[in-house]
Amino acid sequence: MTLSSSNAEGVISLDENKVKEKKKSDFSRLKHQKVLLIWTAILTVYGIIFYYLPLGGWIMAFQNYRPKDGLLHSKFVGLEKFKLLFSDVSFLRVIRNTLAMGIINLIVTFVMAIVFAILLNEVSHRGGKKVVQTISYLPHFLSWIIVTGILHDALSGNGIINQLMLNFHLISQPINFFAHEKFFWPIVAFANVWKETGWNAIIYLAAITSIDPSLYEAAAIDGAGRWAKIKHVTLPSLKPTIMILLLMNVGNVLNAGFEIQYLLGNGLVQNVSQTIDIYVLKWGISQGDYSLGTAAGIFKSVVSIILIVFFNQMAKRHGEERLF
Amino acid sequence: MKKKISGADLAFNIFNGAFMVIFVIVTLYPVLNTLAISLNDGTDALRGGIYLLPRVFTAKNYTTVLGKDNLITGAIVTVARTVVGTALALITNAILAFIVSRKNFVFAKPVSLFWVITMYVNGGLIPTFLLYKTLGLTNSFLVYVIPGMLSAFNMLVIRTYMKGIPDSLEESAQLDGAGYTTIFLKIISPLCKPVYATVALFVAVGQWNSWFDAMLYNRMNGNLTTLQYELMKLLSSVTNQSASAENMKNAVGSVTPTSVRAAATIITMLPIICIYPFLQRYFVTGLTLGGVKE
């Protein structure tokens, strides 16, 4: 009896201890987490101010915004600004330019990065491979200011391109590349390839190194040469990486058109050089029509989000990896 | 075991070698050409024909650049924003990544989502511009380092790395009575040095190269100009229609706007060229981690 009762007591006191301990640990956990909560609060306030508050500015697109009236007292005009936007021929033109350059750049930089990664991987000289790869990163770290300066030098009347073509008698007069509309998109595409090929290839090179070497051995036994191995082993192994990167970039097609177009554009080529971002800058900041500029910005954001969601769903249906 | 190289393989090697040589030339030539022009007499360079080596050597373009007050101011501001901006970005992104990678923290998921959304939705140029104006960030150095300090991408890169650190380290530290501050500073951060280096590199390069914020927010204040923005002004002064006529007109002695710009370009890219080859492994890590995302 006594034994069991003392046992029971012991059990009870043990339980009490457990409860106490648990309470204590809950309390101390909360105390421990206090520092996490404080930082969360601080960083969330920062996020709300710098990332979410500007979204409130979208109201301007539905107003006839005047700085002296502010967001609260400016007159609402409904969709008038959007109607104005889409009746403006120059806005339709900047949509075309943004899309065209976005798609051209996406395709050429993509193809070049993959080709470069595959061919670099085939270089058997280790030192040479390392040197080429190091050099290939260089342009990525240069600003667009520097890159456009370099392009101006290379394409000027005295520049290497004109001189080479003159020497080979392809032309009789130096071409002013920046004065003709037909050259603008190719120059932008080339600049993007020049700047980003080595950088974009990094991720493919990493993916190639993770391919199972036994696949290549099996291919070799089947009598595959270098081209056949690339075609039947390397490329199929890269397919998931290519797919996911393609989807990530398609969503950003409208976001990729500002710096170089702004820096290289001039009055002679503005019909093909101006993009949505430049339009926003021109109307919103320089002309002070905040409402029209914001409307154009909203159009770009909304289309971008639709593109991202659409391509994400497409990837999901095809059973490839998803972004989010 | 070494097999004889077949004809097809030999052809492939020749093709591949040629491709790589052309690739390297196309990448390096424009940079070397700018270097040659920067070391050449300005008026002489207008005759053209300078490719890889200067024809009439001079260091005058560089002394001219170093004598320009606005370029010196730009360089000081650029160094300052790079150092301060990188430090702030690294500290805040690391703290945020630490918070959202704690397994038993209640708000880890919602906070993550809060930041991931910012990668896809943003207010756009004009609302942002007006916000900075309202906050008094225009015409101030703070506009270079405060907005954009925390970025979801950089945070996710660090978070992915932190999630790879075994929980047992945190648990045993907690048993020893360590709080989260100690765990962050003494346990997790020392292990995260490689990923910190990666993010620091990304942010530093972005800071060094940015010019648009200087143009948009601090155009009126010459004391807050940046190197890239000054370079841009030099660029637009020499790229109008009659470039060479303009050059002749504005030539001072043997120095022309083109040759000065070449020198300024080389000075601006020099720090990056010197540093990046040594940081290669860090950005390779960063890119592969960044690809993992949610």
Interface residues (C-beta under 8 A of the other chain):
Chain A: R29 H32 Q33 V35 L36 L37 W39 T40 L43 T44 Y46 G47 I49 F50 Y51 Y52 L53 P54 L55 G56 G57 W58 M60 F116 L119 L120 E122 V123 S124 G128 V132 T134 I135 S136 Y137 L138 P139 F141 L142 S143 W144 I145 I146 T148 G149 I150 L151 H152 D153 A154 S156 G157 N158 I160 Q163 F178 A179 W194 G198 I202 I203 A206 G225 R226 W227 I244 L245 E259 L263 N266 D277 V280 L281 G284 I285 Y290 G293 T294 G297 I298 K300 S301 S304 I305 I308 L323 F324
Chain B: S6 A8 D9 F12 N13 N16 G17 F19 M20 F23 V24 V26 T27 L28 Y29 P30 V31 N33 T34 I37 L46 R47 G48 G49 I50 Y51 T92 I95 L96 I99 R102 N104 F105 V106 F107 V111 F114 W115 V116 T118 Y120 V121 N122 G123 G124 L125 I126 P127 T128 F129 L130 L131 L135 I146 P147 G148 M149 L150 Q174 G179 Y180 T181 V205 W208 N209 S210 W211 F212 L216 Q228 L231 M232 L235 V238 T239 N240 Q241 A243 S244 T258 R261 A262 T265 T268 M269 I272 I273 Y276 P277 Q280 F283 V284 L287 T288 G291 K293 E294
